[in-house]
């Protein structure tokens, strides 16, 4: 619900300015509270215009009505021009994205919420990562583009396909499913909301994709994950819980938040994951992570390798990760180092889950050493040489002409091949693709793979495995 509170005097203007400053300072911390308060107070006291403040006054439990009163013009003249602080305050108040920094150039905290699963386990990670640059990737660029499209779509009130820009049709379809979910949640919507978590994490801040605060005291923290390689669950998700803590710090005194819903929308996996907890449980968790957060921030911390290493910038030369994997490679794990000349099934079963980490680490080290050598670093005992290459046409147009002169037909020269399912979906968009081609798609059995017993997929028999293997190679 929106309450229109109109300014009738300097004290009311000051109160309104303080509220606006709180909202704006959370979203745009580069501008101080004092600067915004002064600018907004001057504007409110001097301008004869409506000042709309969302939830500036809490509705009572017995009566929820809009409060509208005429504004009284002040005797003082308004400022000659609104300064930047006023513009920012108004943009933050109305949830406009125009003043929001571009996705690709936003600042990142040392203890970022998105990397919290790493530094809450390995408190040495933030210190180890210092000095490394983020090289980025095509996947990251694609995710940034999708988030930009999602923000613009939500702010405009239109659909993703209606937005101007170089957005692939399939991206518009996927983003629209996220937008539809966000719009289905009732309440006050904050888009790309900057949140301050410094009450729990030193210098902690982050930007939530969408925050929806409902009248019932429930807040939704909604995150768009555009990747499709790794499924992400909202269950006990530390990134979203940190965003939720920041939202509590900013808005609890205004909205009286009692419950929290964490949501991850991963449209390319057709997945919407939700996790509910109370505001009290969230605060208790926030208190519990403080020691880890301060240890990670102050350093040097304790290096603990694990699955979280795959996203760490120091994964190539982290000594703790190397020690763990070299221990596997050198048969120093003890539990599976046998006196017999061959390993038993039980020992192989214990070794098998560790191999993924070992292979991933080896590949990371190889890639890092190559990149170092390519920048001119001399690694003792190693040299950079030219690798194997494959023959290719120097000029395909000239080759085509030469083959035609040799009397070959186009059918002989060119190979006609149907485009892939992914390419067709990209051209048509998700909805049209499903309607037009959905009946012509089959999904053969996947190649048998060995995994742990707690995997959710059902086990297959040897006979089923043989059939699946034959189907793959037919």
Secondary structure, 3 states (H helix, E strand, C coil): CCCCCCCCCHHHHHHHHHHHHHHHHHHCCCCCHHHHHHHHHHHHHHCCCCCCCCCCCCCCCCCCCCCCCCCCCCCCCCCCCCCHHHHHHHHHHHCCCCCCCCHHHCCCCCCCHHHHHHHCCCCCHHHHHCCCCCCCCHHHHHHHHHHHHHHHHHHHCCCHHHCCCCCCHHHHHHHHHHHHHHHHCCCEEEEEEEEECCCCCCCCEEEEEEEEECCCCEEEEEEECCCCCCCCCCCCCHHHHHHHHHHHHHHHHHHCCCEEEEEEEEHHHCEEEEEEEEHHHHHHHHHHCHHHHHHHHHCCCCCCCCHHHHHCCCCCCCHHHHHHHHHHHCCCCCCCCCCCCCCCHHHHHHHHHHHHHHHHHHHHHHHHHHHHHHCCCCCCCCCCCCCCCCCCCCCHHHHHHHHHHCCCCHHHHCCCCCCCHHHHHHHHCHHHHHHHHHHHCCCCCCCCCCCCCCCCCCCCCHHHHHHHHHHHHC
